[in-house]
Structure formats: C-alpha cells, structure tokens
C-alpha cells in the first residue's frame, strides 16, 4: 500500500513540475483597456524574459508598440512598461493576480497620451 502512496506523490510532483512555464510575464496576453466600462479597446501584449530583461510588444502587427522600461517588482508582483505609439506615450502599471494560475491576470492603470483608464489582460495558456 505504501508504494501506491509513493506513486501518487510522484505523479503529483511531476504534474506540478510540468506546469512550470518560466517567467511569470512570458506569454501572450489578451484583454481590454479604456477610460470607462462602455469605452473599451481590445489589446494584445506579448512578453518574453531572456534571463535579464523583459521585452515584447503591444498589439503585434503593423501598428505594434515596442515595450520600453518593462519591469516586474516581485514584492507585490507589480508590472510596469512604457511605449511609444506613433508619438503617443503609453504608460502601463498593473498587478499580477492569480500568479500560480496558467491563465493569470494583470490589471491596473493604462495611460495612452491624455487618455487614462483601467485595463485587464489574461495570459493565454
């Protein structure tokens, strides 16, 4: 009977180990941002961690915005990044929610030029 328990523990550990996907920000994130509940803009954010810094872009494609000054503060799991959207400054500050969930969320404030709003993006699995 103890070998069955050992097998169950080993299987549980293996499933936890296989669920690790690397840096908490790495991946593609989808959601919306806007100044109020009725005015929302779809947004896609792609982030990568190279072992030293966070890179990526907002809304991949011809009008993409390269991430600048991207930072993660592990104390509180706070995220910050900036960008230049064709001469319009972008500043985003958020907090990672549900950190251990593969479909974790980042939510916070999004400022694009003179428009300030909130945002919520969810990591694709």
Secondary structure as UniProt FT lines:
FT   HELIX           2..18
FT   TURN            24..25
FT   STRAND          27..34
FT   STRAND          41..49
FT   STRAND          54..58
FT   TURN            62..63
FT   STRAND          65..66
FT   STRAND          68..73
FT   TURN            74..77
FT   STRAND          78..85
FT   TURN            86..87
FT   STRAND          88..97
FT   TURN            99..100
FT   TURN            102..103
FT   STRAND          105..112
FT   TURN            113..114
FT   STRAND          115..123
//
